[in-house]
Amino acid sequence: MDIIKNRYLYFLISLIVIIPGMIALALWGLPLAIDFTGGSMLEVKFESGKAPQPAEIIKVYQGLNIADPQVQTSEGDTVIIRSKDITEEIKDLILVELGKKFNSKTEVTRFDTVGPTIGQEIAGRAAITVGLAALGILLYITWAFRKIPNAFRYGTAAIIAMLHDIAVVVGIEAIFGHYLGWEVDSLFLTALLTVIGFSVHDTVVVFDRIRENSQIHRNLSYDRIVNHSLVQTLGRSIKTQFTVMLTLLALVLFGGVTIFHFTVILLVGIFSGTFSSIFNAAQILVVWEYKEWQNWFKPKKQVSETTA
């Protein structure tokens, strides 16, 4: 099986997947939840069959001069309302108005308030967390592969594959955020960091096999060693990641509304990580080894003379 041969096709597939998400990100941005922007989230449970429609709840909020509330329905006659920062007194007033208007008892199942300063601090720490994770991965892989030539390339290729997965996840979130009203919250950050971990873990397994085969098959060219390593680890990678994806699919279908967003993002990210570790990271090493970018824009005749 010659996996390496079609490396530019794999790069093209990645671009086709990433570009729409980047366009969506540039046009609409990421809708941030109150975890990052500051505000209040009120989760209210109504009597069976008496949960109002989102538009009706928005009118109640607007009647109390609370602008731009976002309402999401959930299971069990429960609604989740996100708005600007409100006090305990305003919350109690909202509950009274909801109970009167819809003739139903109301029960608060969750009430969270995050100030704008804290929200900005969380956003900053989230960016630092991802940056430190990337730096740590780069340094560790470079150190772990220090006994083979060009060890820095392995860490860099792993980071590029990781950035591929981040771009896919963030792009999907931007698209779904615009069309489905999903928001970036702390659970999304958790999912993103989990995707990074899975992606790098699978990439390191492939790279470690390349390291072993580089010492065993010294007579083979580098691209053949990489291809041989990919074939050897392909079954293991697919089986491991497929098992995780089956579990996540079950959670998507039967896990309920509360974790639906989280599990969908994880599912997308794990699939992307599986693809990038097999079809991107190792291919980047081959392109780097042969400096193929020097021939990308040359005529075929000139490329043949260069490689001869």
C-alpha positions as CSV (number, residue, x, y, z in Angstrom):
1,M,0.0,0.0,0.0
2,D,1.6,3.3,-1.1
3,I,0.1,5.9,1.2
4,I,2.8,8.5,0.6
5,K,2.3,8.7,-3.1
6,N,-0.9,10.7,-2.8
7,R,0.3,13.2,-0.2
8,Y,-0.7,16.3,-2.1
9,L,-4.2,14.9,-2.5
10,Y,-4.4,14.6,1.3
11,F,-3.2,18.2,1.6
12,L,-5.9,19.2,-0.8
13,I,-8.6,17.4,1.1
14,S,-7.5,19.2,4.3
15,L,-7.7,22.6,2.5
16,I,-11.1,21.9,1.2
17,V,-12.3,21.1,4.7
18,I,-10.5,24.0,6.4
19,I,-11.2,26.9,4.0
20,P,-15.0,27.1,4.5
21,G,-14.6,27.2,8.2
22,M,-11.9,29.9,8.0
23,I,-14.2,31.9,5.8
24,A,-17.1,31.5,8.3
25,L,-14.7,32.5,11.1
26,A,-13.7,35.7,9.2
27,L,-17.3,36.6,8.3
28,W,-19.1,35.7,11.5
29,G,-16.4,35.1,14.2
30,L,-16.9,32.8,17.1
31,P,-20.0,33.4,19.2
32,L,-18.6,33.5,22.8
33,A,-20.6,32.3,25.7
34,I,-20.8,34.1,29.0
35,D,-17.8,32.1,30.2
36,F,-15.7,34.5,28.1
37,T,-17.8,37.6,27.6
38,G,-19.5,37.9,31.0
39,G,-23.2,37.7,31.7
40,S,-25.8,35.5,33.3
41,M,-27.2,32.1,32.5
42,L,-30.5,31.1,33.9
43,E,-31.8,27.5,33.6
44,V,-35.5,27.2,34.4
45,K,-37.7,24.1,34.6
46,F,-41.5,24.5,34.0
47,E,-44.4,22.2,34.7
48,S,-44.9,19.4,32.3
49,G,-46.2,20.6,28.9
50,K,-46.1,24.3,29.9
51,A,-42.6,25.3,28.7
52,P,-43.0,28.4,26.6
53,Q,-41.5,29.1,23.2
54,P,-38.2,31.1,23.1
55,A,-39.9,34.1,21.5
56,E,-42.3,34.4,24.4
57,I,-39.5,34.3,27.0
58,I,-37.6,37.0,25.0
59,K,-40.6,39.2,25.3
60,V,-40.6,38.8,29.1
61,Y,-36.9,39.8,29.2
62,Q,-37.5,42.8,26.9
63,G,-40.4,43.9,29.1
64,L,-37.9,44.0,32.0
65,N,-35.4,46.1,29.9
66,I,-33.0,43.2,29.5
67,A,-31.7,43.4,25.9
68,D,-30.7,40.6,23.5
69,P,-31.4,37.4,25.6
70,Q,-30.6,34.1,24.0
71,V,-33.0,31.2,24.7
72,Q,-32.4,27.6,24.2
73,T,-34.9,24.8,24.9
74,S,-33.8,21.6,26.6
75,E,-35.3,18.3,27.6
76,G,-37.8,18.0,30.5
77,D,-39.6,21.3,29.8
78,T,-36.5,23.2,30.7
79,V,-35.2,26.4,29.0
80,I,-31.7,27.9,29.2
81,I,-31.6,31.7,29.0
82,R,-28.4,33.7,28.5
83,S,-28.3,37.4,28.9
84,K,-26.3,40.3,30.2
85,D,-25.3,40.3,33.8
86,I,-28.4,40.2,36.1
87,T,-28.7,40.3,39.9
88,E,-30.4,37.9,42.3
89,E,-33.3,40.4,42.6
90,I,-33.7,40.6,38.8
91,K,-33.6,36.8,38.6
92,D,-36.4,36.5,41.2
93,L,-38.4,39.1,39.3
94,I,-38.0,37.1,36.0
95,L,-39.2,34.0,37.7
96,V,-42.3,35.7,39.0
97,E,-43.1,37.1,35.5
98,L,-42.5,33.8,33.9
99,G,-44.8,32.0,36.4
100,K,-47.6,34.6,36.0
101,K,-47.4,34.8,32.2
102,F,-47.3,31.1,31.5
103,N,-49.4,29.9,34.5
104,S,-46.7,27.4,35.7
105,K,-44.5,26.8,38.6
106,T,-40.9,27.6,37.9
107,E,-37.8,25.9,39.4
108,V,-34.3,27.3,39.0
109,T,-32.0,24.4,38.2
110,R,-28.9,26.5,37.5
111,F,-28.0,30.2,37.7
112,D,-24.5,31.4,36.8
113,T,-23.1,34.9,36.6
114,V,-19.7,35.8,35.2
115,G,-18.4,39.4,35.2
116,P,-16.8,40.8,32.0
117,T,-13.4,41.1,33.7
118,I,-13.4,37.5,34.7
119,G,-14.7,36.5,31.2
120,Q,-11.7,38.3,29.6
121,E,-9.3,36.7,32.0
122,I,-10.7,33.2,31.1
123,A,-10.4,34.0,27.4
124,G,-6.8,35.1,27.8
125,R,-5.9,32.0,29.9
126,A,-7.5,29.8,27.3
127,A,-5.3,31.2,24.6
128,I,-2.2,30.8,26.8
129,T,-3.2,27.2,27.6
130,V,-3.3,26.2,24.0
131,G,-0.1,28.1,23.3
132,L,1.7,26.4,26.2
133,A,0.4,23.0,25.1
134,A,1.8,23.5,21.6
135,L,5.2,24.7,22.9
136,G,5.4,21.7,25.3
137,I,4.6,19.3,22.6
138,L,7.2,20.8,20.3
139,L,9.9,20.7,23.0
140,Y,9.1,17.2,24.2
141,I,8.9,15.5,20.7
142,T,12.2,17.3,19.7
143,W,13.9,15.9,22.9
144,A,12.4,12.4,22.5
145,F,13.7,12.1,18.9
146,R,17.0,13.8,19.6
147,K,19.0,10.7,18.6
148,I,17.9,10.8,15.0
149,P,18.7,13.5,12.4
150,N,16.5,16.5,12.2
151,A,14.6,15.8,15.4
152,F,13.1,19.3,15.3
153,R,11.1,18.4,12.2
154,Y,9.1,15.8,14.0
155,G,7.9,18.2,16.7
156,T,7.2,20.9,14.0
157,A,5.2,18.4,11.9
158,A,3.2,17.3,14.9
159,I,2.4,21.0,15.7
160,I,1.3,21.6,12.1
161,A,-1.0,18.5,12.3
162,M,-2.3,19.8,15.6
163,L,-3.0,23.2,14.1
164,H,-4.9,21.5,11.3
165,D,-7.2,19.9,13.8
166,I,-7.7,23.2,15.7
167,A,-8.6,24.9,12.4
168,V,-11.1,22.2,11.6
169,V,-12.7,22.3,15.0
170,V,-12.8,26.1,15.2
171,G,-14.1,26.4,11.6
172,I,-16.9,23.9,12.3
173,E,-17.8,25.8,15.5
174,A,-18.0,29.1,13.6
175,I,-20.4,27.5,11.0
176,F,-22.5,25.8,13.6
177,G,-22.4,28.9,15.8
178,H,-23.9,31.0,13.0
179,Y,-26.6,28.6,11.8
180,L,-27.4,26.6,15.0
181,G,-26.6,29.3,17.7
182,W,-23.8,27.3,19.4
183,E,-21.5,29.3,21.6
184,V,-17.9,28.8,22.6
185,D,-17.8,28.0,26.3
186,S,-15.5,26.2,28.8
187,L,-16.8,22.8,27.5
188,F,-15.7,23.7,24.0
189,L,-12.2,24.6,25.3
190,T,-12.2,21.2,27.1
191,A,-13.1,19.4,23.9
192,L,-10.4,21.3,21.9
193,L,-7.7,20.4,24.4
194,T,-8.9,16.8,24.3
195,V,-8.7,16.8,20.5
196,I,-5.1,18.2,20.7
197,G,-4.1,15.4,23.0
198,F,-5.6,12.6,20.9
199,S,-4.2,14.1,17.7
200,V,-0.6,14.4,19.0
201,H,-0.8,11.0,20.7
202,D,-1.6,9.2,17.4
203,T,1.0,11.3,15.5
204,V,3.7,10.3,18.0
205,V,2.9,6.7,17.6
206,V,3.5,7.0,13.8
207,F,6.7,9.0,14.3
208,D,8.1,6.5,16.8
209,R,7.7,3.7,14.2
210,I,9.5,5.9,11.7
211,R,12.3,6.3,14.2
212,E,12.6,2.6,14.7
213,N,12.4,1.8,11.0
214,S,15.0,4.4,10.2
215,Q,17.5,2.4,12.3
216,I,16.4,-1.0,11.0
217,H,16.0,-0.3,7.2
218,R,19.0,2.0,6.6
219,N,19.1,0.9,2.9
220,L,15.6,2.3,2.2
221,S,14.9,5.8,1.0
222,Y,13.2,8.1,3.6
223,D,9.9,8.1,1.8
224,R,9.8,4.3,1.7
225,I,10.6,4.2,5.5
226,V,7.8,6.6,6.2
227,N,5.4,4.7,4.0
228,H,6.3,1.4,5.6
229,S,5.8,2.9,9.1
230,L,2.4,4.2,8.1
231,V,1.3,0.9,6.8
232,Q,2.4,-0.8,10.0
233,T,0.5,1.6,12.3
234,L,-2.5,2.1,10.1
235,G,-4.6,-0.7,11.5
236,R,-3.8,0.3,15.1
237,S,-4.6,3.9,14.5
238,I,-7.9,3.3,12.8
239,K,-9.0,0.7,15.4
240,T,-8.1,2.9,18.4
241,Q,-9.7,6.0,17.0
242,F,-12.8,4.2,15.6
243,T,-13.5,2.8,19.1
244,V,-13.4,6.3,20.5
245,M,-15.6,7.7,17.7
246,L,-18.2,4.9,18.3
247,T,-18.4,5.9,21.9
248,L,-18.8,9.6,21.0
249,L,-21.4,8.7,18.4
250,A,-23.5,6.9,21.1
251,L,-23.2,10.0,23.3
252,V,-24.3,12.3,20.4
253,L,-27.4,10.1,19.8
254,F,-28.4,9.3,23.3
255,G,-26.4,11.6,25.6
256,G,-29.0,14.4,25.8
257,V,-28.9,18.1,25.0
258,T,-26.6,19.1,27.8
259,I,-23.5,17.5,26.3
260,F,-24.6,17.3,22.7
261,H,-22.4,20.3,21.6
262,F,-19.4,19.0,23.5
263,T,-19.6,15.5,22.0
264,V,-20.2,16.7,18.5
265,I,-17.1,18.9,18.6
266,L,-15.1,16.0,20.1
267,L,-16.3,13.6,17.4
268,V,-15.3,16.1,14.6
269,G,-12.0,16.7,16.3
270,I,-11.1,13.0,16.8
271,F,-11.9,12.3,13.2
272,S,-9.8,15.2,12.0
273,G,-7.0,14.1,14.3
274,T,-7.0,10.6,12.9
275,F,-6.8,11.9,9.4
276,S,-4.1,14.4,10.1
277,S,-1.9,12.0,12.0
278,I,-2.0,9.5,9.2
279,F,-2.3,11.6,6.0
280,N,-0.7,14.9,7.0
281,A,2.0,14.8,9.7
282,A,4.1,12.0,8.1
283,Q,3.7,13.5,4.6
284,I,5.0,16.8,5.9
285,L,8.2,15.0,6.9
286,V,8.7,13.6,3.4
287,V,8.1,17.0,1.8
288,W,10.6,18.6,4.2
289,E,13.2,15.8,3.8
290,Y,13.2,16.3,0.0
291,K,12.6,20.0,0.0
292,E,9.8,19.5,-2.5
293,W,8.6,23.1,-2.3
294,Q,11.6,24.0,-4.5
295,N,10.0,22.2,-7.4
296,W,6.3,23.1,-6.9
297,F,6.4,25.9,-9.5
298,K,8.9,24.6,-11.9
299,P,8.1,23.1,-15.3
300,K,8.1,19.2,-15.4
301,K,11.2,19.1,-17.5
302,Q,13.2,21.2,-15.0
303,V,11.9,19.2,-12.1
304,S,13.1,16.0,-13.8
305,E,16.6,17.5,-14.3
306,T,16.7,18.6,-10.7
307,T,15.7,15.2,-9.2
308,A,17.9,13.2,-11.6
